[in-house]
């Protein structure tokens, strides 16, 4: 049982960290700069930790930028206010995302003119059904060998769909439940005061107020763990937080 719990939470938090740190705060918002070498390492780690549910950074970044501009309107790729349930929202999001991955449907230029990390060779390999299947089998084997009973196998779909599941939780809960520090003209909420389980991502109301601020927490009781990791990486020179972003942080 211990092996399964360690495996589940390690996969959850590592996948989530690169989701928020690389896909969200870098690919979508450019909150920091980094060398090409480190960018490639972060890119690789995003693929490796998301595995079967890997999200292509370029497509993710474009879609997230749209989410900010069109927040909770009909053009928002994933507002919970236009769907009966979270599954419907996920399917709609997936269709838009796929059109960006394949480049069959491209958004307005305003969403692609800022830098988007791309690594075509890795994306072709990582996005291939065989690569995704390999990860899915690897997750299943861990459970086959270590799960104390078949009930534990119910966690496997979360492993298979880890990236989209985390995104759906944030977009559904973060625009439906909780409290608001700011009037943003949308339904964004802060739905987790401690921010631990989603590594700061559920401070949606704060984040929609100032999308370029690397710290998603505002009040004394709010904690964004990812920001502290980023600040440490900034100190040791792995990334460089943008001066404007740091300045904004000090005003709060």
N, C-alpha and C positions, 0 to 999 in steps of 0.2 A: 504493500500500500504506500509506503514512504516513497518508493521509487516513482510510482505513478504521480503522486502529489508533487514531488520535486520536478518531474518531467513537465507536468501540466503548467505549473506556475513559472518555471524557467522559460518555457515556450511562450507563455502569455506575456510575461514582462519584457523579454528580449524582443519579441515581435513588436510589441507595443512601443518600446523605446525607439526603435528605428522607424516605426510608423510616424510617431510624433516628432522625433528629432530630425529625420532626413526627409520623409515624404511631406510632412506638414510644414515644419519650420524652415526647411531649406528649399525643397522643390517648389512649394507653393508660395512661400512668403519671403524667401531670401533674407532671413533674419541674421545670417552670418555669412562670411566668405571663408573659403578653405582652399588648400592646394588641390591640384588635379589628383594627386596621389591619394590624399585623404578622402576626396570625393568618391574615388573609385572603391576605396575600402568600405566607406559607408554604404555605397551602392550594393557591393557584394554582400555585406552583412544584412542589408534590408532583404535581399533575395533569400539568403540562407535562413534567416530567422522567420520569414513569412512562409517560405517553402511552398507548399501546395497552393497557398492562397496569395501568392506574390502579386503585388500591385505595381504596374509599370509607372515609375516616377513621373515621366513626362505627362502621361494621361491623368494621373492623380492630381498633379499640380494644376493643370488646366481646369479640371472639374472643380477643384477646391476654390480656385479664384472666382469661378462662376458662382459658387455657393455664397461667397461673400458679397458680390455685387448684387445678386438677385435674392438675397436671404429671405426665405419664407414667402416668396412670390411664386407664380406659376413657372417661372423660368429657372427656379432653384432646382438643381439636379436631385437634391434629397431633402426636401422639407417634409416633416411628418404630417403637415397640415393638409396634404392633398392625397393622403392614402389611408385606407381603412386599417391597415396593419403594417408592421415593420417588414414583413416579407414582400409586400407590394412595393414598398419604398426601395428595398434592396434590388428587386428585379428591374425597376425603372432606372436606378443608378447604374446597374450593370450594363444595361443597353447603351446608355450614354457613354459610359467608360469604354465599352468595346468599340464604339464608333471612333473614339479618339485613338485607341490603341492601333486600330487598323487604318486610321487616317481616312476612313470613308466619309465621316462627317466631322468637319472641323469647326470650331467656334469662331466668334469674331476675333479680329486681330488683337484687340486689347488684352485678351487672355493669353496670348502666346508671345507678346513682344518682350516681356521680362524673361530673364534667363531660365531655361528649363533643363535640368540634367538629363542627358541622353547617353545611352550605351547600347547601340543597336544590336551588337553581337550577343551581349549578355541577355538582353530582353528577348531576343529570338529563342535562345536556349531556355531561359527561365520561364517564359510564357508558353512553352510547348507542352502539349498534353502529357507526353511521356515523362517529362521532368516533374510535372505536378503529380503524376501517378506514382513515381518513385518515392517522393516525399510522403504521400498518403500511405503507401505500403510500409515505409519505415516507421511512421507513427503507430500504425496498427500492430506492427511486430513488437514494439515496446509493450503494448497492452497485452498481446498474446503471451509474452514471457513473464510479465510482472503483475498483471492485474489479479487481485485476489478473488474477484468474481466477475461474472459477465455484466453486472450492473455498471461497472466502471467504463465499459465500452460506450456508454451513452455520452461520454465526454469527447469521443473521437470526432464527431461532426464539428465541434468547436476547433479542434486542431486542423481539420481539413479546410475550414473556412475562416481561419483566425483573423486575417486582415479585414475582410468585409464585415465580420461579426463585430469587431472592435469599432469600425467605422459606423456601423448601424446603431450600436449602443450610444455612441457620442451624438450622432445626428438625431436619433429619436428622442432620447432622454434630454439631451442638451437644448432641445427646442420645444420641450413639452413640460418637464417637471423641474421644480426648484424655485429659486428666488432670483431677482434681477437687481444688480447694483446700478445699472444704467438704462436709460430709455434709448434704445437703438432703432426704433421703428420696425422691429421684427419680434419674433417670439423667443429669441435666445434666452436661455436660463443658465444659472450656475446650479448644477444638480448634485454636486459632491463636495462638501466643504473641505475635506482633507486632500482630495485630489490624488490619493495614493493608487487606487485601483485602476484608474485610467491615466496615471502619470501626468495629471494637470489638464487633460483634454476636456474634462467636463465643466470647465469654467467658460462655457460658450458665450455667456453674456459679456463677460470681461473681454474675451478675445474678439468678439464682434465690435466692441466699442473701439478697440485699437488693435487692428489686425497685424501691425508690424512690431508690437511690443513682445519681446521674447519671454516675458514673465506673465503667465496667464492668471496669476493670483493678484488680488488687490487688497482685500481686507486682512486684518491681523490673523484671523483664524483660517485663512485659505493658504494652501501650500501647493506649489507647482514643482515637484521634484525634478522634472526634466530641465527646468531653468537652472537649477543649482549645478547639475551635471554640465550644462553648457557654459556656465560661468567658470567652472573649474577647467574645462577644455580651453576656454579663452585665455585663462591665466597661464596655462602651460604651453600655449601656442598651437594647439591642434586646429582650432577654429579661431576666427576673429569676429566677435560680435560687432555689428555695425555701430559706429559711434552714436548715431541718432537713436538707435534702439536702446542703447545703454543709458543715454541721456533721459529718454522718456521713462525708463525704469526708475531713475533716481527721483523723478518728480512725484512718484506715487508713494 
